[in-house]
Amino acid sequence: MVPHLLPSQNRNPQSNWRVNPPRSTTGVPQGSSVVLVTTPHCPHCRSIRSHIEAVAGAGFDQVHGVSFVEVSAPDSPDLATDLKIKAAPTLLAFRDGEELTRHVGAGGESDVQRVFDAASGAATSVRRFSISSESRWIRTGLGAVLLAAGAITSVIWLVLLGVVFLASGWYDHVLR
Amino acid sequence: MNEANVERIGRLAVGVVLLILGFTALNGILAVIAVIAGLILTVTGAVGWCPIYSLLKIGTRKVTGA
């Protein structure tokens, strides 16, 4: 169960983001929510915020029925302990008080999308084929290299392998 | 995913070289071995997951953070 998120715990002084957790009268988040736990000097927190903006829009506090909360771990040590936060940034998805999934550390848009999809209960097909941005570029680069090698050496198997790896890097992109 | 990005790039580089050698420069059993090894390295490098690491419960990927 997600711990209480009292209003004073939800304000991150390092962030200009609006923080608007869905609160019941007891302070427990209700419905679907995504929680981002950050630290002031975390190197990847800024990049994951930009990915969240890309996925959900800038300055949002609720999108597709999913509420967003940003928590500064140093300001809320008890909450960070209750959520078993080991590193920042950590992005967690909750629905009806139950943690569904989390992403720890640096990540790409696909990682953020996966967490939001989990919170909103989006189609599992998107989650299943979702890959990280680093994997996408690694597979795309590999596919391009194999395609070029196949074209230069006139080996059809290298060309086919290149096509397969290129497709594996972009298939989930096509799904969206 | 249990492979670090550096290891993934290394696997892909070696795998691509083995594939090209297997399809072009080598013959016979050496070509077959090179292609199979190249396929294993490129697939595990592209996916970022090594089944042997998984069986041994080890890995080179670290969780990043603050």
gemmi code that builds the backbone of each chain (N, CA, C; Angstrom):
import gemmi

chains = {
    "A": [
        ("MET", (0.844, -1.198, 0.000), (0.000, 0.000, 0.000), (0.880, 1.248, 0.000)),
        ("VAL", (0.433, 2.244, -0.737), (1.205, 3.479, -0.786), (1.038, 4.240, 0.529)),
        ("PRO", (2.137, 4.786, 1.068), (2.038, 5.539, 2.324), (1.295, 6.853, 2.105)),
        ("HIS", (0.982, 7.481, 3.211), (0.289, 8.774, 3.128), (1.171, 9.803, 2.434)),
        ("LEU", (0.579, 10.573, 1.568), (1.277, 11.668, 0.910), (0.640, 12.955, 1.388)),
        ("LEU", (1.182, 13.465, 2.458), (0.637, 14.709, 2.983), (1.096, 15.877, 2.121)),
        ("PRO", (0.313, 16.946, 2.072), (0.658, 18.063, 1.189), (2.065, 18.584, 1.409)),
        ("SER", (2.524, 18.653, 2.649), (3.845, 19.213, 2.906), (4.948, 18.322, 2.348)),
        ("GLN", (4.622, 17.048, 2.127), (5.638, 16.128, 1.623), (5.736, 16.166, 0.106)),
        ("ASN", (4.782, 16.813, -0.525), (4.710, 16.726, -1.965), (5.297, 17.931, -2.688)),
        ("ARG", (5.970, 18.775, -1.954), (6.486, 19.969, -2.600), (8.001, 19.823, -2.774)),
        ("ASN", (8.404, 19.860, -4.001), (9.813, 19.773, -4.302), (10.322, 21.177, -4.615)),
        ("PRO", (11.155, 21.763, -3.728), (11.599, 23.143, -3.947), (12.469, 23.293, -5.180)),
        ("GLN", (13.044, 22.190, -5.660), (13.899, 22.267, -6.840), (13.088, 22.234, -8.125)),
        ("SER", (11.828, 22.004, -8.022), (11.030, 21.806, -9.225), (9.997, 22.903, -9.385)),
        ("ASN", (9.797, 23.312, -10.627), (8.749, 24.274, -10.909), (7.444, 23.579, -11.269)),
        ("TRP", (7.463, 22.269, -11.146), (6.298, 21.508, -11.561), (5.157, 21.678, -10.590)),
        ("ARG", (3.991, 21.645, -11.153), (2.822, 21.665, -10.291), (2.668, 20.290, -9.653)),
        ("VAL", (2.354, 20.301, -8.424), (2.178, 19.048, -7.691), (0.759, 19.004, -7.170)),
        ("ASN", (0.050, 18.047, -7.613), (-1.360, 17.989, -7.254), (-1.790, 16.543, -7.053)),
        ("PRO", (-1.361, 15.940, -5.941), (-1.710, 14.548, -5.731), (-3.205, 14.374, -5.497)),
        ("PRO", (-3.742, 13.274, -5.954), (-5.141, 13.000, -5.667), (-5.283, 12.588, -4.220)),
        ("ARG", (-5.943, 13.372, -3.415), (-5.991, 13.078, -1.986), (-7.412, 12.800, -1.525)),
        ("SER", (-7.500, 11.803, -0.727), (-8.758, 11.596, -0.037), (-8.707, 12.395, 1.258)),
        ("THR", (-9.704, 12.273, 2.075), (-9.708, 13.026, 3.335), (-8.594, 12.564, 4.261)),
        ("THR", (-8.093, 11.353, 4.057), (-7.019, 10.851, 4.913), (-5.642, 11.133, 4.337)),
        ("GLY", (-5.559, 11.689, 3.125), (-4.278, 11.996, 2.520), (-3.710, 10.866, 1.696)),
        ("VAL", (-4.394, 9.777, 1.558), (-3.907, 8.648, 0.769), (-4.307, 8.852, -0.690)),
        ("PRO", (-3.332, 8.733, -1.641), (-3.692, 8.891, -3.041), (-4.743, 7.868, -3.469)),
        ("GLN", (-5.700, 8.341, -4.199), (-6.753, 7.467, -4.686), (-6.654, 7.347, -6.201)),
        ("GLY", (-7.238, 6.308, -6.745), (-7.240, 6.132, -8.182), (-5.851, 5.801, -8.709)),
        ("SER", (-5.568, 6.237, -9.937), (-4.285, 5.944, -10.576), (-3.341, 7.123, -10.427)),
        ("SER", (-2.117, 6.836, -10.062), (-1.156, 7.924, -9.895), (0.250, 7.439, -10.231)),
        ("VAL", (1.061, 8.399, -10.636), (2.482, 8.154, -10.881), (3.270, 9.052, -9.943)),
        ("VAL", (4.227, 8.479, -9.241), (5.030, 9.217, -8.273), (6.481, 9.236, -8.742)),
        ("LEU", (7.048, 10.423, -8.846), (8.461, 10.576, -9.193), (9.216, 11.004, -7.949)),
        ("VAL", (10.191, 10.188, -7.538), (11.001, 10.515, -6.370), (12.359, 11.004, -6.862)),
        ("THR", (12.732, 12.206, -6.433), (13.973, 12.821, -6.912), (14.833, 13.259, -5.733)),
        ("THR", (16.056, 13.645, -6.058), (16.929, 14.322, -5.099), (17.430, 15.601, -5.779)),
        ("PRO", (17.855, 16.606, -4.999), (18.230, 17.893, -5.615), (19.370, 17.785, -6.617)),
        ("HIS", (20.338, 16.917, -6.376), (21.514, 16.877, -7.245), (21.574, 15.601, -8.078)),
        ("CYS", (20.453, 14.961, -8.248), (20.409, 13.724, -9.019), (20.648, 14.026, -10.505)),
        ("PRO", (21.648, 13.402, -11.107), (22.004, 13.760, -12.487), (20.941, 13.383, -13.520)),
        ("HIS", (20.154, 12.367, -13.235), (19.202, 11.900, -14.246), (17.780, 12.397, -14.000)),
        ("CYS", (17.582, 13.130, -12.896), (16.214, 13.577, -12.593), (15.709, 14.565, -13.640)),
        ("ARG", (16.593, 15.448, -14.097), (16.168, 16.435, -15.083), (15.788, 15.758, -16.395)),
        ("SER", (16.596, 14.765, -16.774), (16.311, 14.118, -18.059), (15.005, 13.331, -17.988)),
        ("ILE", (14.736, 12.703, -16.841), (13.497, 11.926, -16.775), (12.293, 12.860, -16.724)),
        ("ARG", (12.464, 14.088, -16.160), (11.366, 15.063, -16.208), (11.053, 15.430, -17.652)),
        ("SER", (12.108, 15.585, -18.455), (11.867, 15.945, -19.856), (11.146, 14.818, -20.582)),
        ("HIS", (11.458, 13.580, -20.211), (10.757, 12.446, -20.830), (9.299, 12.414, -20.382)),
        ("ILE", (9.075, 12.751, -19.113), (7.694, 12.785, -18.623), (6.909, 13.868, -19.353)),
        ("GLU", (7.556, 15.020, -19.574), (6.883, 16.087, -20.312), (6.562, 15.642, -21.728)),
        ("ALA", (7.493, 14.882, -22.320), (7.260, 14.412, -23.689), (6.096, 13.421, -23.743)),
        ("VAL", (5.996, 12.611, -22.695), (4.942, 11.586, -22.681), (3.592, 12.179, -22.294)),
        ("ALA", (3.609, 13.031, -21.272), (2.332, 13.467, -20.700), (2.034, 14.947, -20.906)),
        ("GLY", (3.001, 15.701, -21.413), (2.775, 17.128, -21.606), (3.385, 17.933, -20.478)),
        ("ALA", (3.818, 19.146, -20.790), (4.505, 19.975, -19.801), (3.538, 20.514, -18.754)),
        ("GLY", (3.997, 20.541, -17.507), (3.238, 21.170, -16.430), (1.933, 20.489, -16.087)),
        ("PHE", (1.788, 19.252, -16.487), (0.509, 18.583, -16.239), (0.418, 18.157, -14.774)),
        ("ASP", (-0.756, 17.957, -14.305), (-0.901, 17.312, -13.004), (-1.827, 16.113, -13.103)),
        ("GLN", (-2.502, 16.026, -14.217), (-3.325, 14.835, -14.412), (-3.537, 14.624, -15.911)),
        ("VAL", (-3.301, 13.415, -16.371), (-3.491, 13.123, -17.781), (-4.053, 11.720, -17.905)),
        ("HIS", (-5.040, 11.580, -18.731), (-5.690, 10.289, -18.955), (-6.066, 9.608, -17.639)),
        ("GLY", (-6.508, 10.400, -16.676), (-6.953, 9.825, -15.412), (-5.835, 9.455, -14.475)),
        ("VAL", (-4.585, 9.755, -14.860), (-3.444, 9.431, -14.005), (-2.924, 10.720, -13.372)),
        ("SER", (-2.896, 10.756, -12.066), (-2.370, 11.933, -11.372), (-0.876, 11.782, -11.164)),
        ("PHE", (-0.204, 12.919, -11.115), (1.251, 12.900, -10.997), (1.683, 13.608, -9.722)),
        ("VAL", (2.636, 12.992, -9.039), (3.186, 13.566, -7.814), (4.701, 13.508, -7.897)),
        ("GLU", (5.359, 14.630, -7.601), (6.811, 14.607, -7.494), (7.204, 14.811, -6.043)),
        ("VAL", (8.072, 13.936, -5.562), (8.479, 13.966, -4.162), (9.989, 14.107, -4.089)),
        ("SER", (10.459, 15.058, -3.284), (11.889, 15.195, -3.040), (12.258, 14.287, -1.868)),
        ("ALA", (13.107, 13.310, -2.120), (13.430, 12.324, -1.083), (14.050, 12.949, 0.173)),
        ("PRO", (14.982, 13.914, 0.038), (15.550, 14.501, 1.267), (14.501, 15.229, 2.110)),
        ("ASP", (13.468, 15.765, 1.444), (12.423, 16.466, 2.191), (11.428, 15.498, 2.817)),
        ("SER", (11.396, 14.275, 2.307), (10.427, 13.289, 2.798), (11.123, 11.960, 3.037)),
        ("PRO", (12.064, 11.925, 3.998), (12.835, 10.691, 4.202), (11.967, 9.505, 4.616)),
        ("ASP", (10.941, 9.766, 5.428), (10.086, 8.659, 5.854), (9.329, 8.058, 4.677)),
        ("LEU", (8.841, 8.951, 3.810), (8.120, 8.474, 2.634), (9.054, 7.673, 1.722)),
        ("ALA", (10.287, 8.204, 1.535), (11.254, 7.498, 0.695), (11.559, 6.118, 1.270)),
        ("THR", (11.647, 6.041, 2.580), (11.891, 4.738, 3.220), (10.705, 3.810, 3.021)),
        ("ASP", (9.491, 4.347, 3.220), (8.299, 3.516, 3.050), (8.165, 2.996, 1.623)),
        ("LEU", (8.572, 3.830, 0.666), (8.475, 3.417, -0.735), (9.666, 2.561, -1.163)),
        ("LYS", (10.603, 2.319, -0.221), (11.805, 1.505, -0.493), (12.610, 2.090, -1.652)),
        ("ILE", (12.837, 3.402, -1.587), (13.593, 4.090, -2.629), (15.084, 3.823, -2.418)),
        ("LYS", (15.732, 3.265, -3.433), (17.163, 2.967, -3.354), (17.999, 3.965, -4.138)),
        ("ALA", (17.417, 4.586, -5.147), (18.166, 5.521, -5.988), (17.190, 6.504, -6.608)),
        ("ALA", (17.740, 7.614, -7.055), (16.909, 8.625, -7.705), (17.413, 8.830, -9.137)),
        ("PRO", (16.528, 9.063, -10.074), (15.081, 9.132, -9.891), (14.449, 7.750, -9.851)),
        ("THR", (13.352, 7.658, -9.129), (12.527, 6.456, -9.160), (11.112, 6.874, -9.543)),
        ("LEU", (10.567, 6.222, -10.542), (9.220, 6.526, -11.020), (8.333, 5.326, -10.696)),
        ("LEU", (7.265, 5.576, -9.937), (6.406, 4.474, -9.489), (4.983, 4.668, -9.988)),
        ("ALA", (4.340, 3.566, -10.311), (2.931, 3.605, -10.719), (2.082, 2.969, -9.631)),
        ("PHE", (1.004, 3.667, -9.264), (0.076, 3.150, -8.253), (-1.334, 3.138, -8.828)),
        ("ARG", (-2.082, 2.154, -8.435), (-3.519, 2.182, -8.717), (-4.248, 1.673, -7.489)),
        ("ASP", (-5.149, 2.489, -7.013), (-5.920, 2.157, -5.815), (-5.015, 1.772, -4.656)),
        ("GLY", (-3.906, 2.501, -4.541), (-3.037, 2.312, -3.397), (-2.019, 1.206, -3.533)),
        ("GLU", (-2.069, 0.429, -4.602), (-1.136, -0.674, -4.783), (-0.075, -0.285, -5.807)),
        ("GLU", (1.199, -0.577, -5.465), (2.252, -0.307, -6.435), (2.197, -1.334, -7.551)),
        ("LEU", (2.192, -0.855, -8.794), (2.101, -1.741, -9.949), (3.469, -2.016, -10.554)),
        ("THR", (4.250, -0.954, -10.694), (5.583, -1.118, -11.276), (6.414, 0.092, -10.907)),
        ("ARG", (7.699, 0.000, -11.116), (8.581, 1.141, -10.884), (9.735, 1.100, -11.855)),
        ("HIS", (10.285, 2.281, -12.131), (11.491, 2.385, -12.945), (12.522, 3.153, -12.135)),
        ("VAL", (13.726, 2.608, -12.042), (14.773, 3.222, -11.232), (15.907, 3.684, -12.131)),
        ("GLY", (16.379, 4.899, -11.884), (17.537, 5.411, -12.605), (17.179, 6.067, -13.916)),
        ("ALA", (18.229, 6.290, -14.716), (18.027, 6.946, -16.010), (17.144, 6.084, -16.891)),
        ("GLY", (16.413, 6.733, -17.743), (15.539, 5.992, -18.641), (15.100, 6.863, -19.791)),
        ("GLY", (14.438, 6.244, -20.731), (13.951, 6.955, -21.894), (12.448, 7.123, -21.856)),
        ("GLU", (11.933, 7.654, -22.950), (10.491, 7.877, -23.029), (9.711, 6.577, -22.903)),
        ("SER", (10.276, 5.504, -23.456), (9.555, 4.236, -23.398), (9.422, 3.734, -21.963)),
        ("ASP", (10.446, 4.009, -21.133), (10.368, 3.609, -19.727), (9.278, 4.404, -18.998)),
        ("VAL", (9.240, 5.712, -19.285), (8.212, 6.555, -18.670), (6.826, 6.138, -19.159)),
        ("GLN", (6.742, 5.879, -20.462), (5.457, 5.465, -21.034), (4.966, 4.175, -20.377)),
        ("ARG", (5.891, 3.260, -20.126), (5.519, 1.976, -19.516), (4.910, 2.195, -18.131)),
        ("VAL", (5.507, 3.097, -17.354), (4.996, 3.354, -16.010), (3.618, 4.008, -16.079)),
        ("PHE", (3.457, 4.989, -16.976), (2.155, 5.643, -17.103), (1.103, 4.661, -17.630)),
        ("ASP", (1.518, 3.807, -18.555), (0.584, 2.803, -19.074), (0.116, 1.874, -17.960)),
        ("ALA", (1.065, 1.502, -17.093), (0.701, 0.608, -15.994), (-0.324, 1.272, -15.080)),
        ("ALA", (-0.091, 2.554, -14.784), (-1.005, 3.272, -13.883), (-2.385, 3.442, -14.509)),
        ("SER", (-2.396, 3.683, -15.815), (-3.677, 3.945, -16.462), (-4.356, 2.673, -16.948)),
        ("GLY", (-3.607, 1.535, -16.889), (-4.190, 0.288, -17.364), (-4.308, 0.252, -18.865)),
        ("ALA", (-3.321, 0.862, -19.559), (-3.348, 0.901, -21.018), (-3.139, -0.500, -21.581)),
        ("ALA", (-3.301, -0.605, -22.876), (-3.220, -1.909, -23.542), (-1.886, -2.574, -23.241)),
        ("THR", (-1.950, -3.849, -22.886), (-0.733, -4.573, -22.537), (0.168, -4.746, -23.739)),
        ("SER", (-0.368, -4.664, -24.959), (0.469, -4.870, -26.138), (1.545, -3.789, -26.227)),
        ("VAL", (1.195, -2.575, -25.828), (2.181, -1.505, -25.883), (3.281, -1.766, -24.865)),
        ("ARG", (2.890, -2.212, -23.668), (3.893, -2.480, -22.644), (4.788, -3.634, -23.064)),
        ("ARG", (4.201, -4.637, -23.668), (4.963, -5.821, -23.997), (6.089, -5.500, -24.983)),
        ("PHE", (5.822, -4.622, -25.936), (6.807, -4.344, -26.964), (7.622, -3.092, -26.665)),
        ("SER", (7.390, -2.487, -25.524), (8.092, -1.264, -25.217), (9.551, -1.565, -24.893)),
        ("ILE", (10.476, -0.844, -25.529), (11.891, -1.021, -25.235), (12.466, 0.332, -24.848)),
        ("SER", (13.624, 0.284, -24.185), (14.241, 1.540, -23.752), (14.832, 2.255, -24.957)),
        ("SER", (15.074, 3.559, -24.796), (15.606, 4.336, -25.918), (17.012, 3.872, -26.286)),
        ("GLU", (17.789, 3.453, -25.276), (19.138, 2.997, -25.597), (19.085, 1.718, -26.433)),
        ("SER", (18.152, 0.803, -26.084), (18.012, -0.416, -26.875), (17.545, -0.096, -28.292)),
        ("ARG", (16.674, 0.902, -28.381), (16.178, 1.272, -29.715), (17.325, 1.712, -30.620)),
        ("TRP", (18.215, 2.547, -30.073), (19.312, 3.045, -30.903), (20.359, 1.976, -31.151)),
        ("ILE", (20.591, 1.112, -30.169), (21.547, 0.014, -30.381), (21.045, -0.901, -31.493)),
        ("ARG", (19.755, -1.267, -31.441), (19.212, -2.163, -32.469), (19.176, -1.483, -33.835)),
        ("THR", (18.840, -0.203, -33.834), (18.797, 0.519, -35.108), (20.193, 0.613, -35.721)),
        ("GLY", (21.184, 0.923, -34.878), (22.557, 1.001, -35.375), (23.041, -0.329, -35.899)),
        ("LEU", (22.740, -1.389, -35.151), (23.142, -2.724, -35.592), (22.478, -3.064, -36.928)),
        ("GLY", (21.209, -2.780, -37.041), (20.491, -3.067, -38.287), (21.089, -2.311, -39.453)),
        ("ALA", (21.440, -1.040, -39.238), (22.015, -0.238, -40.317), (23.379, -0.785, -40.734)),
        ("VAL", (24.180, -1.178, -39.736), (25.509, -1.724, -40.047), (25.380, -3.021, -40.850)),
        ("LEU", (24.471, -3.897, -40.416), (24.289, -5.169, -41.127), (23.742, -4.941, -42.535)),
        ("LEU", (22.835, -3.992, -42.660), (22.307, -3.674, -43.992), (23.421, -3.187, -44.913)),
        ("ALA", (24.240, -2.286, -44.394), (25.338, -1.755, -45.207), (26.326, -2.855, -45.568)),
        ("ALA", (26.649, -3.699, -44.554), (27.588, -4.792, -44.823), (27.016, -5.754, -45.856)),
        ("GLY", (25.732, -6.031, -45.743), (25.094, -6.924, -46.707), (25.071, -6.337, -48.096)),
        ("ALA", (24.843, -5.034, -48.192), (24.819, -4.382, -49.506), (26.208, -4.363, -50.134)),
        ("ILE", (27.226, -4.112, -49.293), (28.589, -4.043, -49.830), (29.072, -5.414, -50.285)),
        ("THR", (28.774, -6.436, -49.451), (29.278, -7.782, -49.767), (28.302, -8.596, -50.598)),
        ("SER", (27.136, -8.038, -50.876), (26.091, -8.730, -51.652), (25.654, -10.035, -50.997)),
        ("VAL", (25.615, -10.031, -49.666), (25.156, -11.218, -48.932), (23.734, -10.952, -48.448)),
        ("ILE", (22.785, -11.686, -49.008), (21.371, -11.420, -48.713), (21.043, -11.687, -47.248)),
        ("TRP", (21.759, -12.654, -46.607), (21.460, -12.978, -45.208), (21.803, -11.812, -44.283)),
        ("LEU", (22.879, -11.099, -44.610), (23.223, -9.928, -43.800), (22.168, -8.835, -43.959)),
        ("VAL", (21.670, -8.675, -45.188), (20.613, -7.678, -45.432), (19.361, -8.044, -44.641)),
        ("LEU", (18.987, -9.325, -44.678), (17.788, -9.769, -43.957), (17.950, -9.570, -42.441)),
        ("LEU", (19.131, -9.933, -41.930), (19.377, -9.720, -40.497), (19.277, -8.238, -40.147)),
        ("GLY", (19.820, -7.397, -41.011), (19.733, -5.958, -40.782), (18.294, -5.487, -40.724)),
        ("VAL", (17.473, -5.989, -41.616), (16.053, -5.604, -41.623), (15.369, -6.061, -40.325)),
        ("VAL", (15.693, -7.278, -39.895), (15.084, -7.809, -38.666), (15.453, -6.932, -37.459)),
        ("PHE", (16.744, -6.586, -37.337), (17.156, -5.771, -36.195), (16.592, -4.355, -36.273)),
        ("LEU", (16.540, -3.792, -37.482), (15.917, -2.472, -37.630), (14.454, -2.519, -37.194)),
        ("ALA", (13.754, -3.563, -37.628), (12.338, -3.679, -37.269), (12.168, -3.855, -35.768)),
        ("SER", (13.076, -4.644, -35.144), (12.944, -4.862, -33.696), (13.166, -3.579, -32.913)),
        ("GLY", (13.954, -2.651, -33.485), (14.188, -1.396, -32.800), (13.049, -0.406, -32.932)),
        ("TRP", (12.211, -0.557, -33.951), (11.184, 0.446, -34.205), (9.770, -0.088, -34.158)),
        ("TYR", (9.621, -1.387, -33.874), (8.292, -1.981, -33.939), (7.329, -1.346, -32.942)),
        ("ASP", (7.797, -1.151, -31.685), (6.874, -0.587, -30.697), (6.550, 0.872, -31.000)),
        ("HIS", (7.474, 1.544, -31.708), (7.217, 2.928, -32.124), (6.056, 2.958, -33.109)),
        ("VAL", (6.047, 1.971, -33.995), (4.978, 1.892, -34.977), (3.645, 1.648, -34.287)),
        ("LEU", (3.682, 0.833, -33.218), (2.438, 0.519, -32.498), (1.786, 1.762, -31.946)),
        ("ARG", (2.587, 2.733, -31.512), (2.019, 3.946, -30.930), (1.515, 4.839, -32.025)),
    ],
    "B": [
        ("MET", (17.149, -7.508, -18.619), (18.399, -6.934, -19.120), (19.483, -7.116, -18.055)),
        ("ASN", (20.555, -7.798, -18.447), (21.617, -8.000, -17.466), (22.996, -7.658, -18.021)),
        ("GLU", (23.017, -6.939, -19.150), (24.293, -6.556, -19.744), (24.457, -5.038, -19.703)),
        ("ALA", (25.695, -4.611, -19.383), (25.995, -3.178, -19.445), (26.060, -2.741, -20.904)),
        ("ASN", (25.846, -1.454, -21.128), (25.848, -0.953, -22.506), (27.194, -1.176, -23.195)),
        ("VAL", (28.287, -1.023, -22.428), (29.622, -1.239, -23.016), (29.743, -2.674, -23.501)),
        ("GLU", (29.230, -3.612, -22.692), (29.299, -5.015, -23.091), (28.417, -5.276, -24.315)),
        ("ARG", (27.246, -4.629, -24.349), (26.357, -4.811, -25.497), (27.037, -4.357, -26.789)),
        ("ILE", (27.682, -3.185, -26.728), (28.372, -2.664, -27.918), (29.490, -3.622, -28.330)),
        ("GLY", (30.235, -4.125, -27.334), (31.311, -5.066, -27.625), (30.806, -6.337, -28.281)),
        ("ARG", (29.717, -6.875, -27.730), (29.132, -8.086, -28.323), (28.706, -7.833, -29.766)),
        ("LEU", (28.083, -6.679, -29.984), (27.603, -6.366, -31.333), (28.768, -6.215, -32.310)),
        ("ALA", (29.828, -5.536, -31.869), (30.970, -5.325, -32.759), (31.595, -6.656, -33.155)),
        ("VAL", (31.851, -7.505, -32.144), (32.456, -8.814, -32.433), (31.489, -9.669, -33.254)),
        ("GLY", (30.223, -9.615, -32.901), (29.218, -10.415, -33.610), (29.104, -10.040, -35.068)),
        ("VAL", (29.096, -8.743, -35.353), (28.989, -8.299, -36.752), (30.220, -8.742, -37.548)),
        ("VAL", (31.401, -8.608, -36.941), (32.628, -9.040, -37.627), (32.569, -10.537, -37.925)),
        ("LEU", (32.131, -11.326, -36.934), (32.042, -12.779, -37.139), (31.028, -13.114, -38.234)),
        ("LEU", (29.901, -12.407, -38.244), (28.901, -12.667, -39.287), (29.454, -12.367, -40.668)),
        ("ILE", (30.108, -11.226, -40.789), (30.654, -10.849, -42.102), (31.729, -11.847, -42.537)),
        ("LEU", (32.594, -12.228, -41.593), (33.625, -13.218, -41.926), (32.989, -14.553, -42.311)),
        ("GLY", (31.985, -14.960, -41.542), (31.340, -16.248, -41.812), (30.642, -16.294, -43.154)),
        ("PHE", (30.074, -15.169, -43.550), (29.343, -15.149, -44.820), (30.241, -14.872, -46.020)),
        ("THR", (31.420, -14.324, -45.776), (32.231, -13.908, -46.929), (33.605, -14.581, -46.999)),
        ("ALA", (34.377, -14.532, -45.912), (35.784, -14.928, -46.005), (36.049, -16.383, -45.635)),
        ("LEU", (35.228, -16.943, -44.765), (35.509, -18.295, -44.275), (34.729, -19.339, -45.060)),
        ("ASN", (35.200, -20.581, -44.975), (34.523, -21.694, -45.639), (34.369, -22.861, -44.676)),
        ("GLY", (33.443, -23.757, -45.016), (33.293, -24.997, -44.262), (32.820, -24.795, -42.842)),
        ("ILE", (33.360, -25.626, -41.944), (32.901, -25.627, -40.557), (33.223, -24.307, -39.854)),
        ("LEU", (34.319, -23.683, -40.248), (34.687, -22.404, -39.642), (33.635, -21.331, -39.942)),
        ("ALA", (33.122, -21.365, -41.152), (32.092, -20.387, -41.523), (30.825, -20.607, -40.698)),
        ("VAL", (30.458, -21.884, -40.526), (29.256, -22.192, -39.742), (29.424, -21.733, -38.300)),
        ("ILE", (30.585, -22.047, -37.713), (30.844, -21.646, -36.327), (30.831, -20.124, -36.202)),
        ("ALA", (31.452, -19.441, -37.152), (31.502, -17.973, -37.092), (30.104, -17.374, -37.183)),
        ("VAL", (29.263, -17.925, -38.072), (27.908, -17.384, -38.230), (27.075, -17.633, -36.969)),
        ("ILE", (27.174, -18.849, -36.413), (26.400, -19.154, -35.205), (26.858, -18.278, -34.033)),
        ("ALA", (28.169, -18.178, -33.859), (28.691, -17.332, -32.773), (28.312, -15.871, -33.001)),
        ("GLY", (28.389, -15.439, -34.246), (28.010, -14.061, -34.556), (26.549, -13.798, -34.277)),
        ("LEU", (25.699, -14.754, -34.630), (24.263, -14.594, -34.365), (23.981, -14.513, -32.869)),
        ("ILE", (24.631, -15.405, -32.105), (24.418, -15.397, -30.650), (24.851, -14.060, -30.056)),
        ("LEU", (26.021, -13.581, -30.486), (26.531, -12.324, -29.926), (25.657, -11.135, -30.336)),
        ("THR", (25.228, -11.097, -31.590), (24.413, -9.945, -32.010), (23.034, -9.965, -31.352)),
        ("VAL", (22.440, -11.145, -31.248), (21.108, -11.207, -30.635), (21.175, -10.859, -29.144)),
        ("THR", (22.140, -11.456, -28.419), (22.228, -11.144, -26.988), (22.638, -9.691, -26.762)),
        ("GLY", (23.473, -9.166, -27.670), (23.859, -7.756, -27.546), (22.700, -6.828, -27.846)),
        ("ALA", (21.915, -7.149, -28.843), (20.777, -6.290, -29.213), (19.689, -6.327, -28.145)),
        ("VAL", (19.458, -7.507, -27.582), (18.414, -7.637, -26.562), (18.896, -7.125, -25.204)),
        ("GLY", (20.204, -7.243, -24.941), (20.743, -6.801, -23.663), (20.577, -7.824, -22.559)),
        ("TRP", (20.266, -9.036, -22.943), (20.025, -10.095, -21.950), (20.798, -11.338, -22.355)),
        ("CYS", (21.592, -11.867, -21.417), (22.379, -13.070, -21.679), (21.790, -14.217, -20.853)),
        ("PRO", (21.368, -15.305, -21.508), (20.766, -16.414, -20.750), (21.742, -17.084, -19.798)),
        ("ILE", (23.033, -17.088, -20.168), (24.024, -17.708, -19.269), (24.176, -16.873, -17.999)),
        ("TYR", (24.230, -15.546, -18.159), (24.257, -14.672, -16.989), (23.041, -14.931, -16.109)),
        ("SER", (21.904, -15.078, -16.776), (20.665, -15.265, -16.035), (20.687, -16.574, -15.238)),
        ("LEU", (21.214, -17.638, -15.851), (21.314, -18.921, -15.154), (22.258, -18.820, -13.955)),
        ("LEU", (23.368, -18.099, -14.160), (24.362, -17.964, -13.090), (24.004, -16.859, -12.100)),
        ("LYS", (22.905, -16.135, -12.414), (22.451, -15.029, -11.565), (23.539, -13.974, -11.383)),
        ("ILE", (24.216, -13.654, -12.489), (25.193, -12.576, -12.467), (24.827, -11.590, -13.571)),
        ("GLY", (25.562, -10.511, -13.678), (25.303, -9.534, -14.725), (26.288, -8.403, -14.637)),
        ("THR", (26.396, -7.635, -15.713), (27.309, -6.501, -15.727), (26.562, -5.177, -15.686)),
        ("ARG", (25.237, -5.233, -15.728), (24.456, -3.998, -15.742), (24.257, -3.505, -14.313)),
        ("LYS", (24.501, -2.210, -14.106), (24.301, -1.604, -12.796), (23.069, -0.726, -12.838)),
        ("VAL", (22.389, -0.658, -11.707), (21.269, 0.276, -11.589), (21.844, 1.653, -11.357)),
        ("THR", (21.477, 2.597, -12.236), (22.020, 3.952, -12.132), (21.135, 4.811, -11.259)),
        ("GLY", (21.669, 5.861, -10.754), (20.875, 6.774, -9.931), (21.744, 7.843, -9.333)),
        ("ALA", (21.285, 8.424, -8.219), (22.013, 9.544, -7.620), (23.299, 9.078, -6.962)),
    ],
}
model = gemmi.Model(1)
for chain_id, residues in chains.items():
    chain = gemmi.Chain(chain_id)
    for i, (resn, *xyz) in enumerate(residues, 1):
        res = gemmi.Residue()
        res.name, res.seqid = resn, gemmi.SeqId(i, " ")
        for name, pos in zip(("N", "CA", "C"), xyz):
            atom = gemmi.Atom()
            atom.name, atom.element = name, gemmi.Element(name[0])
            atom.pos, atom.b_iso = gemmi.Position(*pos), 0.0
            res.add_atom(atom)
        chain.add_residue(res)
    model.add_chain(chain)
structure = gemmi.Structure()
structure.add_model(model)
structure.setup_entities()
